Protein backbone atom coordinates (compact mmCIF):
# COMPACT_ATOMS: atom_id res chain seq x y z
CA UNK A 1 0.00 0.00 0.00
CA UNK A 2 2.79 2.47 0.83
CA UNK A 3 4.44 1.84 -2.55
CA UNK A 4 1.14 2.72 -4.24
CA UNK A 5 1.08 6.03 -2.39
CA UNK A 6 4.71 6.64 -3.41
CA UNK A 7 3.93 5.82 -7.04
CA UNK A 8 0.93 8.14 -6.97
CA UNK A 9 2.95 11.02 -5.49
CA UNK A 10 5.88 10.57 -7.89
CA UNK A 11 3.55 10.24 -10.87
CA UNK A 12 1.51 13.28 -9.88
CA UNK A 13 4.33 15.64 -8.91
CA UNK A 14 6.77 14.73 -11.68
CA UNK A 15 3.93 14.31 -14.17
CA UNK A 16 2.71 17.85 -13.54
CA UNK A 17 6.26 19.14 -13.71
CA UNK A 18 6.81 17.31 -17.01
CA UNK A 19 3.55 18.81 -18.29
CA UNK A 20 4.72 22.29 -17.29
CA UNK A 21 8.04 21.76 -19.08
CA UNK A 22 6.32 20.46 -22.19
CA UNK A 23 3.87 23.37 -22.23
CA UNK A 24 6.78 25.76 -21.85
CA UNK A 25 8.54 24.10 -24.78
CA UNK A 26 5.48 24.45 -27.02
CA UNK A 27 4.74 28.00 -25.93
CA UNK A 28 8.27 28.99 -26.91
CA UNK A 29 8.22 26.91 -30.09
CA UNK A 30 4.99 28.49 -31.36
CA UNK A 31 5.98 31.96 -30.14
CA UNK A 32 2.85 32.28 -28.04
CA UNK A 33 2.54 35.76 -26.51
CA UNK A 34 3.81 35.71 -22.94
CA UNK A 35 1.70 38.56 -21.57
CA UNK A 36 -0.89 36.04 -20.39
CA UNK A 37 -0.69 34.58 -16.89
CA UNK A 38 -0.26 30.96 -18.03
CA UNK A 39 3.12 31.48 -19.75
CA UNK A 40 4.32 33.62 -16.86
CA UNK A 41 3.35 30.87 -14.41
CA UNK A 42 5.02 28.13 -16.47
CA UNK A 43 8.23 30.12 -16.82
CA UNK A 44 8.30 30.88 -13.08
CA UNK A 45 7.70 27.24 -12.11
CA UNK A 46 10.30 25.77 -14.46
CA UNK A 47 13.04 28.43 -14.54
CA UNK A 48 14.99 26.90 -11.66
CA UNK A 49 15.84 23.84 -13.76
CA UNK A 50 15.64 25.18 -17.33
CA UNK A 51 18.14 28.01 -16.95
CA UNK A 52 21.01 25.78 -15.72
CA UNK A 53 20.15 23.15 -18.34
CA UNK A 54 20.39 25.74 -21.13
CA UNK A 55 24.04 26.25 -20.26
CA UNK A 56 24.70 22.60 -21.04
CA UNK A 57 22.09 21.74 -23.70
CA UNK A 58 22.04 24.10 -26.69
CA UNK A 59 18.94 25.08 -28.61
CA UNK A 60 18.38 24.04 -32.20
CA UNK A 61 16.69 26.23 -34.84
CA UNK A 62 14.64 28.15 -32.30
CA UNK A 63 13.71 25.07 -30.27
CA UNK A 64 14.53 25.00 -26.58
CA UNK A 65 15.89 21.45 -26.50
CA UNK A 66 16.86 21.70 -22.84
CA UNK A 67 13.20 22.07 -21.83
CA UNK A 68 12.13 19.18 -24.04
CA UNK A 69 14.95 16.98 -22.74
CA UNK A 70 14.05 17.82 -19.14
CA UNK A 71 10.42 16.83 -19.79
CA UNK A 72 11.61 13.53 -21.27
CA UNK A 73 13.94 12.99 -18.31
CA UNK A 74 11.08 13.59 -15.86
CA UNK A 75 8.99 10.98 -17.70
CA UNK A 76 11.88 8.50 -17.59
CA UNK A 77 12.25 9.09 -13.84
CA UNK A 78 8.53 8.43 -13.37
CA UNK A 79 8.73 5.16 -15.32
CA UNK A 80 11.91 4.00 -13.57
CA UNK A 81 10.57 4.87 -10.11
CA UNK A 82 7.33 3.04 -10.81
CA UNK A 83 9.15 -0.13 -11.85
CA UNK A 84 11.58 0.07 -8.92
CA UNK A 85 8.76 0.54 -6.40
CA UNK A 86 6.93 -2.43 -7.90
CA UNK A 87 10.04 -4.57 -7.35
CA UNK A 88 11.36 -4.88 -10.90
CA UNK A 89 15.02 -5.93 -11.05
CA UNK A 90 16.91 -3.91 -13.67
CA UNK A 91 20.16 -5.78 -13.02
CA UNK A 92 19.37 -8.71 -15.29
CA UNK A 93 19.14 -6.67 -18.50
CA UNK A 94 20.16 -3.10 -17.72
CA UNK A 95 20.86 -2.10 -21.34
CA UNK A 96 17.55 -3.36 -22.67
CA UNK A 97 15.68 -1.88 -19.73
CA UNK A 98 17.33 1.52 -20.17
CA UNK A 99 16.46 1.49 -23.88
CA UNK A 100 12.86 0.50 -23.13
CA UNK A 101 12.56 3.24 -20.49
CA UNK A 102 13.98 5.81 -22.91
CA UNK A 103 11.51 4.74 -25.59
CA UNK A 104 8.64 4.79 -23.10
CA UNK A 105 9.69 8.30 -22.10
CA UNK A 106 9.52 9.40 -25.74
CA UNK A 107 6.13 7.74 -26.17
CA UNK A 108 4.83 9.44 -23.01
CA UNK A 109 6.03 12.83 -24.31
CA UNK A 110 4.31 12.22 -27.66
CA UNK A 111 1.13 11.06 -25.92
CA UNK A 112 1.14 14.04 -23.57
CA UNK A 113 1.73 16.37 -26.54
CA UNK A 114 -1.27 14.92 -28.34
CA UNK A 115 -3.43 15.36 -25.25
CA UNK A 116 -2.24 18.96 -24.87
CA UNK A 117 -3.18 19.71 -28.47
CA UNK A 118 -6.51 17.93 -28.04
CA UNK A 119 -7.43 19.93 -24.93
CA UNK A 120 -6.28 23.22 -26.45
CA UNK A 121 -8.41 22.65 -29.56
CA UNK A 122 -11.48 21.72 -27.51
CA UNK A 123 -11.09 24.72 -25.19
CA UNK A 124 -10.55 27.05 -28.15
CA UNK A 125 -13.64 25.71 -29.93
CA UNK A 126 -15.80 26.08 -26.83
CA UNK A 127 -14.49 29.57 -26.08
CA UNK A 128 -15.06 30.67 -29.67
CA UNK A 129 -18.75 29.94 -29.24
CA UNK A 130 -19.20 31.10 -25.64
CA UNK A 131 -16.78 34.00 -25.21
CA UNK A 132 -14.56 34.79 -28.22
CA UNK A 133 -13.07 37.83 -26.44
CA UNK A 134 -11.67 35.74 -23.57
CA UNK A 135 -8.05 36.62 -22.64
CA UNK A 136 -7.06 33.01 -23.36
CA UNK A 137 -8.21 33.27 -26.99
CA UNK A 138 -4.95 34.72 -28.41
CA UNK A 139 -2.90 32.16 -26.49
CA UNK A 140 -5.04 29.27 -27.73
CA UNK A 141 -5.08 30.62 -31.27
CA UNK A 142 -1.29 30.94 -31.36
CA UNK A 143 -0.92 27.42 -30.02
CA UNK A 144 -3.47 25.68 -32.26
CA UNK A 145 -2.89 27.63 -35.48
CA UNK A 146 -0.15 25.28 -36.80
CA UNK A 147 -2.37 22.23 -36.31
CA UNK A 148 -5.66 23.67 -37.45
CA UNK A 149 -4.07 25.52 -40.37
CA UNK A 150 -3.45 22.23 -42.15
CA UNK A 151 -7.18 21.51 -42.15
CA UNK A 152 -8.32 25.11 -42.69
CA UNK A 153 -6.45 25.25 -46.01
CA UNK A 154 -8.30 22.18 -47.27
CA UNK A 155 -11.74 22.38 -45.63
CA UNK A 156 -13.86 25.44 -46.43
CA UNK A 157 -16.24 27.04 -43.97
CA UNK A 158 -19.66 25.42 -44.08
CA UNK A 159 -22.48 27.86 -43.24
CA UNK A 160 -19.78 30.08 -41.68
CA UNK A 161 -18.74 27.26 -39.29
CA UNK A 162 -15.12 26.14 -39.11
CA UNK A 163 -14.99 22.33 -39.06
CA UNK A 164 -11.21 22.11 -38.91
CA UNK A 165 -11.20 21.43 -35.13
CA UNK A 166 -13.44 18.41 -35.69
CA UNK A 167 -11.08 16.90 -38.27
CA UNK A 168 -8.04 17.74 -36.15
CA UNK A 169 -9.59 15.96 -33.16
CA UNK A 170 -10.30 12.87 -35.28
CA UNK A 171 -6.68 12.76 -36.49
CA UNK A 172 -5.39 13.25 -32.93
CA UNK A 173 -7.58 10.39 -31.68
CA UNK A 174 -6.23 8.14 -34.44
CA UNK A 175 -2.67 9.11 -33.55
CA UNK A 176 -3.38 8.36 -29.89
CA UNK A 177 -4.56 4.86 -30.83
CA UNK A 178 -1.28 4.30 -32.69
CA UNK A 179 0.83 5.72 -29.85
CA UNK A 180 -0.92 3.62 -27.20
CA UNK A 181 -0.43 0.52 -29.36
CA UNK A 182 3.26 1.35 -29.65
CA UNK A 183 3.41 1.86 -25.90
CA UNK A 184 1.95 -1.60 -25.32
CA UNK A 185 4.54 -3.10 -27.66
CA UNK A 186 7.34 -1.44 -25.69
CA UNK A 187 5.87 -2.68 -22.40
CA UNK A 188 6.32 -6.24 -23.68
CA UNK A 189 10.09 -5.62 -23.68
CA UNK A 190 10.04 -5.75 -19.87
WOFEN-V100465 format. One record per residue. N is the residue number from 1. RES is the residue in one letter. OMEGA is omega as a letter, one per 30 degrees, with the letter a starting at -180 (999 if undefined). Layout:
n=N res=RES omega=OMEGA
n=N res=RES omega=OMEGA
This chain:
n=1 res=X omega=a
n=2 res=X omega=l
n=3 res=X omega=l
n=4 res=X omega=l
n=5 res=X omega=l
n=6 res=X omega=l
n=7 res=X omega=l
n=8 res=X omega=a
n=9 res=X omega=l
n=10 res=X omega=a
n=11 res=X omega=a
n=12 res=X omega=a
n=13 res=X omega=a
n=14 res=X omega=l
n=15 res=X omega=l
n=16 res=X omega=l
n=17 res=X omega=l
n=18 res=X omega=l
n=19 res=X omega=l
n=20 res=X omega=l
n=21 res=X omega=a
n=22 res=X omega=l
n=23 res=X omega=l
n=24 res=X omega=l
n=25 res=X omega=a
n=26 res=X omega=l
n=27 res=X omega=l
n=28 res=X omega=a
n=29 res=X omega=a
n=30 res=X omega=l
n=31 res=X omega=l
n=32 res=X omega=l
n=33 res=X omega=a
n=34 res=X omega=l
n=35 res=X omega=l
n=36 res=X omega=a
n=37 res=X omega=a
n=38 res=X omega=l
n=39 res=X omega=l
n=40 res=X omega=l
n=41 res=X omega=a
n=42 res=X omega=l
n=43 res=X omega=a
n=44 res=X omega=a
n=45 res=X omega=a
n=46 res=X omega=a
n=47 res=X omega=a
n=48 res=X omega=l
n=49 res=X omega=a
n=50 res=X omega=a
n=51 res=X omega=l
n=52 res=X omega=a
n=53 res=X omega=l
n=54 res=X omega=l
n=55 res=X omega=a
n=56 res=X omega=a
n=57 res=X omega=a
n=58 res=X omega=l
n=59 res=X omega=l
n=60 res=X omega=l
n=61 res=X omega=l
n=62 res=X omega=l
n=63 res=X omega=l
n=64 res=X omega=a
n=65 res=X omega=l
n=66 res=X omega=l
n=67 res=X omega=l
n=68 res=X omega=l
n=69 res=X omega=l
n=70 res=X omega=l
n=71 res=X omega=l
n=72 res=X omega=l
n=73 res=X omega=l
n=74 res=X omega=l
n=75 res=X omega=l
n=76 res=X omega=l
n=77 res=X omega=l
n=78 res=X omega=a
n=79 res=X omega=a
n=80 res=X omega=l
n=81 res=X omega=l
n=82 res=X omega=l
n=83 res=X omega=l
n=84 res=X omega=l
n=85 res=X omega=l
n=86 res=X omega=l
n=87 res=X omega=l
n=88 res=X omega=a
n=89 res=X omega=a
n=90 res=X omega=a
n=91 res=X omega=a
n=92 res=X omega=a
n=93 res=X omega=a
n=94 res=X omega=a
n=95 res=X omega=l
n=96 res=X omega=l
n=97 res=X omega=l
n=98 res=X omega=l
n=99 res=X omega=l
n=100 res=X omega=l
n=101 res=X omega=l
n=102 res=X omega=l
n=103 res=X omega=l
n=104 res=X omega=l
n=105 res=X omega=l
n=106 res=X omega=a
n=107 res=X omega=l
n=108 res=X omega=l
n=109 res=X omega=l
n=110 res=X omega=a
n=111 res=X omega=l
n=112 res=X omega=l
n=113 res=X omega=l
n=114 res=X omega=l
n=115 res=X omega=l
n=116 res=X omega=l
n=117 res=X omega=l
n=118 res=X omega=a
n=119 res=X omega=l
n=120 res=X omega=l
n=121 res=X omega=l
n=122 res=X omega=a
n=123 res=X omega=l
n=124 res=X omega=a
n=125 res=X omega=l
n=126 res=X omega=l
n=127 res=X omega=a
n=128 res=X omega=l
n=129 res=X omega=a
n=130 res=X omega=a
n=131 res=X omega=a
n=132 res=X omega=a
n=133 res=X omega=l
n=134 res=X omega=a
n=135 res=X omega=l
n=136 res=X omega=a
n=137 res=X omega=l
n=138 res=X omega=l
n=139 res=X omega=a
n=140 res=X omega=l
n=141 res=X omega=l
n=142 res=X omega=a
n=143 res=X omega=a
n=144 res=X omega=a
n=145 res=X omega=a
n=146 res=X omega=a
n=147 res=X omega=a
n=148 res=X omega=a
n=149 res=X omega=l
n=150 res=X omega=a
n=151 res=X omega=a
n=152 res=X omega=l
n=153 res=X omega=a
n=154 res=X omega=a
n=155 res=X omega=a
n=156 res=X omega=l
n=157 res=X omega=l
n=158 res=X omega=a
n=159 res=X omega=l
n=160 res=X omega=l
n=161 res=X omega=l
n=162 res=X omega=a
n=163 res=X omega=a
n=164 res=X omega=l
n=165 res=X omega=l
n=166 res=X omega=a
n=167 res=X omega=l
n=168 res=X omega=l
n=169 res=X omega=l
n=170 res=X omega=l
n=171 res=X omega=l
n=172 res=X omega=l
n=173 res=X omega=l
n=174 res=X omega=l
n=175 res=X omega=l
n=176 res=X omega=l
n=177 res=X omega=l
n=178 res=X omega=a
n=179 res=X omega=l
n=180 res=X omega=l
n=181 res=X omega=l
n=182 res=X omega=l
n=183 res=X omega=l
n=184 res=X omega=l
n=185 res=X omega=l
n=186 res=X omega=l
n=187 res=X omega=l
n=188 res=X omega=l
n=189 res=X omega=a
n=190 res=X omega=999
